[in-house]
Amino acid sequence: MSAPSITPGTPSTTPAPSGPAKPSRGKPVVIWAGLTVGLSAILLALLMLFISPSLLSGPRDLQVGMVGGTEQAERAAQLLDDQAPGAFEARTYADAAELQQGIEVRDVVGGFDLSGADVSVYVASAGSTAISGAVSNAGAVLAGSSGAPARVIDVVPLPADDPTGVGIGGLAFPLVFGGIVPAVAFSSMLAGRRGWILGGLFGFSAAGGLVVAAVLKFVFGSIDGPVLPVAASVGLGIAALALPLAGLKEVFGTKGFTVAAMSMMFVGNPFAGIAAGAQWLPAGVAVIGQLLPPGAAGTLVRAVAYFDGAGGLAAGITLGGWALLGLLLWFIAPRLKGAAQ
């Protein structure tokens, strides 16, 4: 039996032996270098986002009140400006009672009564311990220049159980966490059940607000007043995060949710200024922080907890706007998806 003949020029049908593909030379090096540089840049950006606001913070255009004669008040304002340029902006009050009222309604962060034998320094530590400390130091400067003793009066003090304001000052991360996690959890566990998901977000916002407020009052002693107003403020803050994130996930999918969640975590969190107060942050950072839910929520909670709501209107409107935006995205998502098909 003769062997099969192979016509010259005809390609052989016998498969070539296969083996593991060799990695292209140099490619791992490029990937390694790219990842190293890229991750280092991200680390640098995170350091700048979280540390720079604190390093660049300080007294800037703080509104303070002056009680005393016009010339005396002008000399005091000039002395403060010489000691700390741009730190304070002074306005005149008729008497100490009017100054205290201005502090309580948050027209000013503190003030000085120069009309007596000593210098009375009025502060509101509940508004910000950093700001009240700056006002106290300024009062010491004024007293030292005149040789008079200084007397510090805390118009709106922090509770005795939390004299440094750690409880409310630490709300930024829990608020961000409380907004991101339910948006993920309810949409994953109740996939496709839009009514249940939306109800879950509202329910968690209410429950989360009540839990946080109860812990602040009964565990940490950070608030002396009623629980429900603080609970409502925290709940609105959670809803202002959770609803837009859920709505973005419905409209743009996982990518939309991820970008928004990272923005809230890495911009909204460090720019919130909850611990020291928004006025303590650099101007641009403070504006951005107060336009995002974490910063607005912190401002509203502090206003409700210590100042009977004074100074919290803008923050409440901001949070309500975010919540409404989230609901709008949630309800238009099915129509957008239907139009795209």
C-alpha positions as a Python dict, from the first residue, in 0.01 Angstrom:
ca = {
    (1, 'M'): (0, 0, 0),
    (2, 'S'): (153, 323, -112),
    (3, 'A'): (182, 630, 110),
    (4, 'P'): (-41, 925, 24),
    (5, 'S'): (126, 1173, -199),
    (6, 'I'): (150, 1541, -119),
    (7, 'T'): (120, 1780, -403),
    (8, 'P'): (392, 2042, -394),
    (9, 'G'): (258, 2383, -303),
    (10, 'T'): (-46, 2243, -122),
    (11, 'P'): (-59, 2354, 245),
    (12, 'S'): (-60, 2074, 495),
    (13, 'T'): (-378, 2024, 696),
    (14, 'T'): (-188, 1882, 991),
    (15, 'P'): (-237, 2123, 1287),
    (16, 'A'): (76, 2287, 1418),
    (17, 'P'): (175, 2190, 1767),
    (18, 'S'): (27, 2430, 2019),
    (19, 'G'): (201, 2562, 2327),
    (20, 'P'): (164, 2835, 2586),
    (21, 'A'): (169, 3184, 2439),
    (22, 'K'): (481, 3373, 2529),
    (23, 'P'): (417, 3705, 2699),
    (24, 'S'): (532, 3998, 2496),
    (25, 'R'): (863, 4131, 2619),
    (26, 'G'): (849, 4462, 2797),
    (27, 'K'): (472, 4466, 2851),
    (28, 'P'): (480, 4369, 3222),
    (29, 'V'): (735, 4642, 3279),
    (30, 'V'): (507, 4898, 3117),
    (31, 'I'): (209, 4780, 3321),
    (32, 'W'): (415, 4783, 3642),
    (33, 'A'): (542, 5133, 3574),
    (34, 'G'): (199, 5261, 3477),
    (35, 'L'): (31, 5118, 3788),
    (36, 'T'): (304, 5250, 4014),
    (37, 'V'): (283, 5601, 3874),
    (38, 'G'): (-96, 5601, 3854),
    (39, 'L'): (-155, 5470, 4206),
    (40, 'S'): (104, 5711, 4343),
    (41, 'A'): (-81, 5999, 4176),
    (42, 'I'): (-408, 5880, 4331),
    (43, 'L'): (-243, 5857, 4673),
    (44, 'L'): (-107, 6210, 4632),
    (45, 'A'): (-451, 6338, 4532),
    (46, 'L'): (-611, 6174, 4837),
    (47, 'L'): (-350, 6326, 5066),
    (48, 'M'): (-417, 6668, 4917),
    (49, 'L'): (-794, 6626, 4946),
    (50, 'F'): (-794, 6509, 5306),
    (51, 'I'): (-501, 6702, 5454),
    (52, 'S'): (-488, 7032, 5263),
    (53, 'P'): (-821, 7166, 5395),
    (54, 'S'): (-694, 7124, 5751),
    (55, 'L'): (-353, 7273, 5681),
    (56, 'L'): (-500, 7573, 5500),
    (57, 'S'): (-781, 7629, 5748),
    (58, 'G'): (-795, 7914, 5995),
    (59, 'P'): (-980, 8233, 6086),
    (60, 'R'): (-1086, 8418, 5772),
    (61, 'D'): (-1351, 8693, 5748),
    (62, 'L'): (-1512, 8582, 6073),
    (63, 'Q'): (-1799, 8814, 6166),
    (64, 'V'): (-1756, 8947, 6520),
    (65, 'G'): (-1943, 9211, 6719),
    (66, 'M'): (-1805, 9511, 6905),
    (67, 'V'): (-1970, 9691, 7198),
    (68, 'G'): (-1826, 10028, 7291),
    (69, 'G'): (-1770, 10372, 7150),
    (70, 'T'): (-1717, 10411, 6778),
    (71, 'E'): (-1355, 10517, 6809),
    (72, 'Q'): (-1284, 10243, 7062),
    (73, 'A'): (-1440, 9979, 6836),
    (74, 'E'): (-1245, 10106, 6534),
    (75, 'R'): (-916, 10093, 6725),
    (76, 'A'): (-992, 9741, 6841),
    (77, 'A'): (-1082, 9627, 6488),
    (78, 'Q'): (-759, 9777, 6355),
    (79, 'L'): (-556, 9605, 6626),
    (80, 'L'): (-713, 9270, 6540),
    (81, 'D'): (-643, 9323, 6172),
    (82, 'D'): (-280, 9408, 6249),
    (83, 'Q'): (-244, 9091, 6456),
    (84, 'A'): (-430, 8861, 6212),
    (85, 'P'): (-490, 9028, 5874),
    (86, 'G'): (-824, 8930, 5722),
    (87, 'A'): (-923, 8709, 6013),
    (88, 'F'): (-1213, 8918, 6144),
    (89, 'E'): (-1479, 9155, 6018),
    (90, 'A'): (-1627, 9368, 6296),
    (91, 'R'): (-1972, 9516, 6331),
    (92, 'T'): (-2099, 9740, 6609),
    (93, 'Y'): (-2371, 9651, 6862),
    (94, 'A'): (-2543, 9886, 7103),
    (95, 'D'): (-2494, 9673, 7414),
    (96, 'A'): (-2392, 9329, 7539),
    (97, 'A'): (-2749, 9195, 7529),
    (98, 'E'): (-2780, 9278, 7159),
    (99, 'L'): (-2441, 9118, 7092),
    (100, 'Q'): (-2546, 8798, 7268),
    (101, 'Q'): (-2863, 8785, 7062),
    (102, 'G'): (-2655, 8829, 6746),
    (103, 'I'): (-2446, 8529, 6848),
    (104, 'E'): (-2753, 8317, 6927),
    (105, 'V'): (-2908, 8382, 6583),
    (106, 'R'): (-2564, 8332, 6423),
    (107, 'D'): (-2524, 8676, 6274),
    (108, 'V'): (-2179, 8680, 6434),
    (109, 'V'): (-1954, 8406, 6570),
    (110, 'G'): (-1855, 8603, 6881),
    (111, 'G'): (-1771, 8949, 6999),
    (112, 'F'): (-1613, 9186, 7246),
    (113, 'D'): (-1762, 9427, 7499),
    (114, 'L'): (-1510, 9707, 7545),
    (115, 'S'): (-1738, 9939, 7738),
    (116, 'G'): (-1648, 9821, 8090),
    (117, 'A'): (-1342, 9810, 8306),
    (118, 'D'): (-1254, 9469, 8167),
    (119, 'V'): (-1287, 9316, 7819),
    (120, 'S'): (-1580, 9075, 7798),
    (121, 'V'): (-1523, 8816, 7527),
    (122, 'Y'): (-1838, 8642, 7398),
    (123, 'V'): (-1804, 8309, 7218),
    (124, 'A'): (-2023, 8017, 7107),
    (125, 'S'): (-1827, 7695, 7145),
    (126, 'A'): (-2126, 7497, 7015),
    (127, 'G'): (-2077, 7661, 6677),
    (128, 'S'): (-1711, 7562, 6655),
    (129, 'T'): (-1445, 7512, 6918),
    (130, 'A'): (-1182, 7625, 6669),
    (131, 'I'): (-1362, 7953, 6599),
    (132, 'S'): (-1444, 8017, 6965),
    (133, 'G'): (-1077, 7959, 7045),
    (134, 'A'): (-972, 8214, 6784),
    (135, 'V'): (-1218, 8470, 6924),
    (136, 'S'): (-1091, 8405, 7278),
    (137, 'N'): (-732, 8460, 7166),
    (138, 'A'): (-832, 8782, 6994),
    (139, 'G'): (-1001, 8895, 7314),
    (140, 'A'): (-681, 8830, 7505),
    (141, 'V'): (-494, 9049, 7256),
    (142, 'L'): (-743, 9334, 7304),
    (143, 'A'): (-727, 9300, 7680),
    (144, 'G'): (-349, 9296, 7676),
    (145, 'S'): (-332, 9612, 7466),
    (146, 'S'): (-539, 9803, 7721),
    (147, 'G'): (-401, 9642, 8033),
    (148, 'A'): (-749, 9521, 8131),
    (149, 'P'): (-842, 9166, 8231),
    (150, 'A'): (-1035, 8948, 7985),
    (151, 'R'): (-1352, 8760, 8081),
    (152, 'V'): (-1476, 8487, 7847),
    (153, 'I'): (-1851, 8421, 7832),
    (154, 'D'): (-1975, 8117, 7637),
    (155, 'V'): (-2316, 8221, 7505),
    (156, 'V'): (-2396, 7885, 7343),
    (157, 'P'): (-2180, 7623, 7514),
    (158, 'L'): (-2137, 7260, 7424),
    (159, 'P'): (-2290, 6999, 7658),
    (160, 'A'): (-2086, 6914, 7967),
    (161, 'D'): (-2062, 6548, 7859),
    (162, 'D'): (-1904, 6645, 7525),
    (163, 'P'): (-1715, 6970, 7588),
    (164, 'T'): (-1506, 6944, 7271),
    (165, 'G'): (-1790, 6859, 7032),
    (166, 'V'): (-1648, 6526, 6923),
    (167, 'G'): (-1992, 6368, 6871),
    (168, 'I'): (-2127, 6597, 6600),
    (169, 'G'): (-1776, 6666, 6473),
    (170, 'G'): (-1741, 6302, 6371),
    (171, 'L'): (-2059, 6280, 6163),
    (172, 'A'): (-1902, 6323, 5817),
    (173, 'F'): (-1801, 5963, 5750),
    (174, 'P'): (-2114, 5802, 5905),
    (175, 'L'): (-2331, 6029, 5689),
    (176, 'V'): (-2144, 5933, 5371),
    (177, 'F'): (-2147, 5565, 5469),
    (178, 'G'): (-2515, 5585, 5555),
    (179, 'G'): (-2593, 5725, 5212),
    (180, 'I'): (-2382, 5489, 5001),
    (181, 'V'): (-2444, 5153, 5166),
    (182, 'P'): (-2827, 5145, 5155),
    (183, 'A'): (-2825, 5249, 4789),
    (184, 'V'): (-2612, 4942, 4718),
    (185, 'A'): (-2777, 4702, 4961),
    (186, 'F'): (-3142, 4760, 4873),
    (187, 'S'): (-3082, 4768, 4497),
    (188, 'S'): (-2885, 4441, 4519),
    (189, 'M'): (-3110, 4248, 4755),
    (190, 'L'): (-3435, 4373, 4599),
    (191, 'A'): (-3326, 4387, 4237),
    (192, 'G'): (-3611, 4481, 4004),
    (193, 'R'): (-3852, 4571, 4285),
    (194, 'R'): (-3838, 4945, 4250),
    (195, 'G'): (-4112, 5023, 4498),
    (196, 'W'): (-3949, 4818, 4771),
    (197, 'I'): (-3608, 4971, 4699),
    (198, 'L'): (-3740, 5326, 4722),
    (199, 'G'): (-3934, 5244, 5037),
    (200, 'G'): (-3623, 5088, 5184),
    (201, 'L'): (-3420, 5404, 5122),
    (202, 'F'): (-3680, 5622, 5291),
    (203, 'G'): (-3717, 5377, 5578),
    (204, 'F'): (-3344, 5352, 5638),
    (205, 'S'): (-3303, 5730, 5625),
    (206, 'A'): (-3563, 5769, 5900),
    (207, 'A'): (-3428, 5481, 6109),
    (208, 'G'): (-3067, 5585, 6060),
    (209, 'G'): (-3142, 5943, 6161),
    (210, 'L'): (-3317, 5825, 6477),
    (211, 'V'): (-3034, 5587, 6569),
    (212, 'V'): (-2762, 5850, 6520),
    (213, 'A'): (-2953, 6115, 6715),
    (214, 'A'): (-3024, 5873, 6999),
    (215, 'V'): (-2658, 5773, 7023),
    (216, 'L'): (-2549, 6139, 7020),
    (217, 'K'): (-2786, 6221, 7306),
    (218, 'F'): (-2797, 5912, 7526),
    (219, 'V'): (-2454, 5755, 7467),
    (220, 'F'): (-2217, 6044, 7394),
    (221, 'G'): (-2414, 6325, 7559),
    (222, 'S'): (-2340, 6547, 7258),
    (223, 'I'): (-2683, 6714, 7254),
    (224, 'D'): (-2900, 6841, 7537),
    (225, 'G'): (-3216, 6923, 7339),
    (226, 'P'): (-3486, 6699, 7191),
    (227, 'V'): (-3390, 6402, 6978),
    (228, 'L'): (-3646, 6425, 6696),
    (229, 'P'): (-3525, 6750, 6529),
    (230, 'V'): (-3170, 6614, 6519),
    (231, 'A'): (-3297, 6278, 6393),
    (232, 'A'): (-3490, 6452, 6114),
    (233, 'S'): (-3180, 6650, 6014),
    (234, 'V'): (-2959, 6341, 6004),
    (235, 'G'): (-3228, 6146, 5817),
    (236, 'L'): (-3256, 6422, 5556),
    (237, 'G'): (-2878, 6414, 5520),
    (238, 'I'): (-2882, 6038, 5458),
    (239, 'A'): (-3169, 6068, 5209),
    (240, 'A'): (-2988, 6349, 5027),
    (241, 'L'): (-2705, 6105, 4962),
    (242, 'A'): (-2889, 5776, 4914),
    (243, 'L'): (-3162, 5895, 4675),
    (244, 'P'): (-2932, 6065, 4419),
    (245, 'L'): (-2694, 5767, 4426),
    (246, 'A'): (-2981, 5524, 4368),
    (247, 'G'): (-3120, 5748, 4093),
    (248, 'L'): (-2784, 5773, 3918),
    (249, 'K'): (-2749, 5396, 3935),
    (250, 'E'): (-3089, 5357, 3769),
    (251, 'V'): (-3009, 5605, 3492),
    (252, 'F'): (-2640, 5542, 3424),
    (253, 'G'): (-2581, 5203, 3577),
    (254, 'T'): (-2293, 5102, 3800),
    (255, 'K'): (-2053, 5354, 3647),
    (256, 'G'): (-2277, 5649, 3733),
    (257, 'F'): (-2319, 5526, 4087),
    (258, 'T'): (-1945, 5464, 4133),
    (259, 'V'): (-1840, 5809, 4014),
    (260, 'A'): (-2096, 5981, 4238),
    (261, 'A'): (-2014, 5766, 4541),
    (262, 'M'): (-1641, 5832, 4504),
    (263, 'S'): (-1708, 6204, 4470),
    (264, 'M'): (-1904, 6207, 4794),
    (265, 'M'): (-1642, 5997, 4972),
    (266, 'F'): (-1329, 6175, 4853),
    (267, 'V'): (-1460, 6532, 4809),
    (268, 'G'): (-1777, 6566, 5014),
    (269, 'N'): (-1623, 6400, 5319),
    (270, 'P'): (-1301, 6606, 5361),
    (271, 'F'): (-1469, 6929, 5244),
    (272, 'A'): (-1762, 6894, 5486),
    (273, 'G'): (-1600, 7094, 5765),
    (274, 'I'): (-1830, 6944, 6025),
    (275, 'A'): (-1578, 6932, 6309),
    (276, 'A'): (-1441, 7287, 6287),
    (277, 'G'): (-1726, 7455, 6098),
    (278, 'A'): (-1742, 7560, 5736),
    (279, 'Q'): (-1621, 7912, 5818),
    (280, 'W'): (-1291, 7767, 5933),
    (281, 'L'): (-1214, 7615, 5592),
    (282, 'P'): (-1061, 7795, 5293),
    (283, 'A'): (-1329, 7991, 5108),
    (284, 'G'): (-1347, 7776, 4793),
    (285, 'V'): (-1337, 7451, 4986),
    (286, 'A'): (-1611, 7574, 5220),
    (287, 'V'): (-1841, 7663, 4931),
    (288, 'I'): (-1796, 7325, 4763),
    (289, 'G'): (-1841, 7143, 5092),
    (290, 'Q'): (-2165, 7322, 5177),
    (291, 'L'): (-2310, 7245, 4834),
    (292, 'L'): (-2262, 6872, 4889),
    (293, 'P'): (-2481, 6666, 5124),
    (294, 'P'): (-2222, 6578, 5393),
    (295, 'G'): (-2129, 6941, 5460),
    (296, 'A'): (-2486, 7067, 5440),
    (297, 'A'): (-2604, 6789, 5673),
    (298, 'G'): (-2337, 6875, 5930),
    (299, 'T'): (-2435, 7241, 5923),
    (300, 'L'): (-2805, 7160, 5963),
    (301, 'V'): (-2747, 6917, 6249),
    (302, 'R'): (-2532, 7167, 6440),
    (303, 'A'): (-2788, 7444, 6382),
    (304, 'V'): (-3078, 7230, 6504),
    (305, 'A'): (-2889, 7076, 6796),
    (306, 'Y'): (-2752, 7397, 6947),
    (307, 'F'): (-2906, 7708, 6788),
    (308, 'D'): (-3277, 7621, 6754),
    (309, 'G'): (-3228, 7595, 6379),
    (310, 'A'): (-3065, 7935, 6331),
    (311, 'G'): (-2823, 7929, 6040),
    (312, 'G'): (-2956, 7600, 5902),
    (313, 'L'): (-3203, 7720, 5637),
    (314, 'A'): (-2962, 7718, 5343),
    (315, 'A'): (-2832, 7375, 5443),
    (316, 'G'): (-3186, 7237, 5467),
    (317, 'I'): (-3273, 7371, 5122),
    (318, 'T'): (-2954, 7218, 4981),
    (319, 'L'): (-3034, 6876, 5125),
    (320, 'G'): (-3393, 6896, 5005),
    (321, 'G'): (-3270, 6982, 4657),
    (322, 'W'): (-3042, 6677, 4647),
    (323, 'A'): (-3323, 6450, 4767),
    (324, 'L'): (-3563, 6585, 4502),
    (325, 'L'): (-3296, 6541, 4235),
    (326, 'G'): (-3259, 6179, 4339),
    (327, 'L'): (-3634, 6121, 4317),
    (328, 'L'): (-3646, 6285, 3974),
    (329, 'L'): (-3369, 6057, 3845),
    (330, 'W'): (-3540, 5756, 3999),
    (331, 'F'): (-3875, 5818, 3831),
    (332, 'I'): (-3744, 5920, 3489),
    (333, 'A'): (-3503, 5625, 3468),
    (334, 'P'): (-3759, 5379, 3319),
    (335, 'R'): (-3861, 5629, 3050),
    (336, 'L'): (-3499, 5696, 2959),
    (337, 'K'): (-3429, 5325, 2934),
    (338, 'G'): (-3742, 5271, 2725),
    (339, 'A'): (-3649, 5550, 2486),
    (340, 'A'): (-3297, 5410, 2446),
    (341, 'Q'): (-3427, 5066, 2338),
}
